[in-house]
Amino acid sequence: MQTITNPVALGVIASLLAGAATGLGAIPILFNRDFSRRSLDVMLGFAGGVMLAASAFSLLVPALEHPLGGVWVVGTGFMVGGLFVHLVDRYVPHEHIMKGHEGPATRLSRTWLLVIAITIHNFPEGLAVGVAFGSEELGTGLAIALAIGLQNIPEGLAVAAPLVRQGYSKYRAAGIGLVTGLVEPLGGLVGVSVVTFAQFLLPWGLAFAAGAMVFVVSDEMIPESHSGGFERFATIGLMIGFVVMMVLDNMFG
């Protein structure tokens, strides 16, 4: 497998491109303000399926196969990743489009609370891209970056469309969709820097990123995609996303 000579630079660039895909996904809202709830739930399910498959095949499997990995290291790192998202979700004020406000009370505007919510969601994705490139294996890094970018496209529209329904202008909604993905380079920088300069942490980082993403899928994406009465369609979308990512991982792996 081809190795990477400058993993930090590639990790940041790849996570930036993957994050910018949310803006690409929000573009259709500029031309069509009305997307059905069923369509949005299918897209959110697809994104969740991609994240689950990426967590399993591109993060957990390499972590288990790493010489310093193993079941206990990977299991612990996985649980710590989920715990991290849980604590941030509980103690940082934010607001979901469907679930409403979570975390402590605050005077921040609803727009900023929505941005923070999706930032909490997207940071682990950037972290996953960075950690993958920190493994210094180009195929693994490309597979994760492509997976995150792929799932960010429908996610960008799934963010922008409900905002338009709630009275936001289509340009502001599309802008919020783009901005929420741009936190991913920060996660990418953190992930690739840590595992590049401390290679023994690589299996921990891979497992941590997987745990964080699985927590987000289970705690946010699946419940939201199932809350509008189209849970069967959302489940089909999730399964398609899972298979698509499994195929991509096999191509790059």
Steps between C-alpha positions, in 0.01 A plus 500: 500500500629844408630704795463874558804726520322805647201369697429825689455710186297233322287438808407867534434545127292182479290594804449850356373357170280248681355774720436731204276229353225621736496823300479301177205309639322823599517647148168345382316709760586809290289362214230304679372604841269203546647158576274234646562371849525149356784604269687665786458195723631271226805724455562516874471122519746464212748726681462294815562177310819638348623605844425161654681311225795740511523453877496121467716431194730803477557574870429205728642223278836680449511578873447134589766391249757753623792346695420727796124456470295204610153453643557678831675802355245538221203437727621757752578759235161441340314559827709810582409645160131457572540641851676807359208582271253432783674747732529769234136447406394533863706799610523713184180694416363418154175442318383233260247573230271219613599430862524863606734647763752289689767588753514798739289812451661774293429836337650397167273535197328195359714518188818469703352218706420310180854558375644373829284187485625406157855595598480243782386253237767584241809525720527119542474462123798730445681316777440171319647636177806634680562181693464295182767705324711479814521126436722601204310265270358690205222254424359516853513880505332534161227252592408689817521844334279382215254345745470816709471721191238267352282503809544876544330570167151380597561623853555856370159495336344336805625797702407778256151387397342506850656841564326640193173354625549684827535837329873526422589639158626237257841668481536515878393137532751393235770706673429332833522164325846589373628651827400196705732281293800729530571388856618169359851628409548581869410143593722379217796701627456371854467139389787489252736697727448280804546166327781620273718617785396219734453193280425277798172691536383405149273207600360714782430785257334273245277344767422839660388645166286192430333519842426870457344448158291200603372698800393786271324262260308324777425804716416755231481383141285188536250658745461810283457298181235287674301783658299603193315179424736380226718271707481212248630725223772634731604144583525413131714810450724393789549153354584641157751739656656214694545289187635793296765569763584131534563484125712818506706372790565176312611698194747718692601252766 
